[in-house]
């Protein structure tokens, strides 16, 4: 074997060692984060009727708090850490003006993977007003009856942003726009789950429209918590939320 062939063989050997030692997404480990928020106060009855409907605090039949945002707090999240299966999510999130309400009242969107579609299912026009920090959107967005508008967010937002109808001020909602898909909303039982998180220590933000950062536990300052995600389910257990906690507003609802 001449010198040129020997050099080439060494290059192949070194390249093989690099490839074999490089971490791959397929070999990575993943875990989920779950928990359940339960209201400790008296049952809250939702007002019935066409409007106005106050959905700022929705308590389920078993005391679960609905529409609490739980999301990974990382403005520069590396896209290569996203689990491959999550890329199968729909490319569109839909909000409806329907029945004198914005439905759903709370939603999450992965930017730029997903766009937002706003549909007017009522027989009247709406002026949909967003309150972003990072994005520049038309103010407000006019939507004609039985029509829809598509919005592409150019930037992730730091916190859930409010949505209102300037014509019908009781129609309100919130949407969280993030640069990653690791977010969740609690259902009427108060439960949530974020699946396929990369293992490691991550900071999460717990947020509710009544107070902003939800400090449901003493160590959760402004609703921010650090969790060591291990393979499998990482359960925060039952998190009790008192009426007093929901009355303490954080600075600028951080």
FENLINZI-V969473 format. One record per helix or strand of 3 or more residues. SS is the DSSP state (H for helix, E for strand). FROM is the first residue (numbers start at 0). TO is the last residue. Records with the same first field share a line. If there is no record, write none. Layout:
BEGIN
SS->FROM-TO / FROM-TO
END
This chain:
BEGIN
H->2-20 / 78-80 / 83-87 / 220-222 / 244-246 / 250-252
E->29-38 / 68-71 / 91-97 / 100-102 / 105-109 / 114-119 / 125-129 / 140-142 / 147-150 / 160-164 / 171-177 / 182-184 / 190-197 / 199-207 / 223-228 / 231-240
END
